[in-house]
Amino acid sequence: MKFEHKLIQGRLIKRYKRFLADIRLENGTVVTAHCANSGSMMGLKDEGNIVWLSPATNPKAKLDYKWELVEVKGSLVGINTAHPNRLVQEAIMDGTITELEGYTNLRREMKYGQNSRIDIFLSDSTHGDADCYVEVKSVTLSRQAGIAEFPDSVTARGTKHLQELAQMVADGYRSVMVYLVQRNDCTEFRVAADIDPTYAAALNTALYNGVEAVCYGCNLTNKEILVKQRIAIRL
């Protein structure tokens, strides 16, 4: 996924009210950018961090900028949670995510479960596989070098999604949880059970009941984000 416009560099002043961030641009101007990330952003929101913004192109947008990337310990991290579904879709279509190869139809945001929408629905497998429900989670937390973790805050919604994926398996479909690590400095994925033990237990139950889980990392620059390498899951 290439960014549509050249990104603008600045330094973070503060992130607040979940969806707002004050940033000082290189010319000294202070702007407020939209932060499309409802998580805690643990480890990513320190004052002075180098960040990258994209210009808002929607004429109805209330803010002129969107926060896209942050640099942490020399590595870029993608914080915009509006991108992972598109990134995973591209990686399915180009064959990067080999576990999801062989489906001829792909739909986004299809209604399922109880008032939910599945991120990606795959159907008409050339291998005879059952239609597949794919849930995507953006991973940005890393508290230990080389190890990515999810979630970074309690996520009742994430637990609900796991339960719904398990129900799809019980109904005869395939369900896959894709953890997308939007950073390029991790080689292992773990569940942050100390942050949300309920989610950790729900994942174990879902896996026992037939839900599959895969994790992929990204290569990030200030020009594009690409899904690249498979990351080992350690539960």
C-alpha positions, 0 to 999 in steps of 0.5 A: 500500500503506497501512501497517496500523498507525500508524508509530512514529518514532525515531532509528537507533543501529545496524544489525547482524547484518544483520537487527537494528537498535537504535533510540531512540524519541522517549520515550527508550526503546531498542528492537531492531527486525527489519530485513527487508533482507539487503543492505548498506543503503549510505547508509541506516544512519548513526547518528542517521538518523530511522527509522519502525517498525511494530508486529509483529503476528505473535504468534510474532515475536521482536521487537516492531517492524519497521523500515519507513522511513528518512529520508535528506537529507530523503527517505524510503526504504523498506527493508523488502524484504517489500513490493516484490512486493505493491507491484508486484502492486498497480501491475500490477492498477491499470494503473500498470505499463503494460508489464504490462497485459492479463493476466487471471491473476496468481500470486505465488511460483510455482516455476520454474527450478532451485529458484527461485520467480518473484515474479509470474507473469502469464498469459492475456494479452488481447493475445495476449502469451506468459505472463510471468515477473516478477522484482522487485528492491527498489532503495534505493541512491543514491550520486549525487543523482537516480540509483538503483542496484542492487545495493548488494552482491554478489548471486549470487542476483540473477545466478541470477535473470537467467539463469533469466529468460533461459531462460524467454525461450528456452522461449518465454515473456516475462520482465520484470525490474522494479526498484522504487526505494523512494525518491522522489528519483531520476529515473534508474536504473543498475546498480552495476557497480563493486559487482557486475560479474558481475551487471552482465554477467549483466543485459547478457546477459539483455537481449541474450537477450530479457529486458525491464527496467523501473524504477519509483519510489515516493511514500512517506509514513509512512502509505503507499507507492505505485508512481508514476513510471517511471524511465529506465534507463541501462545 
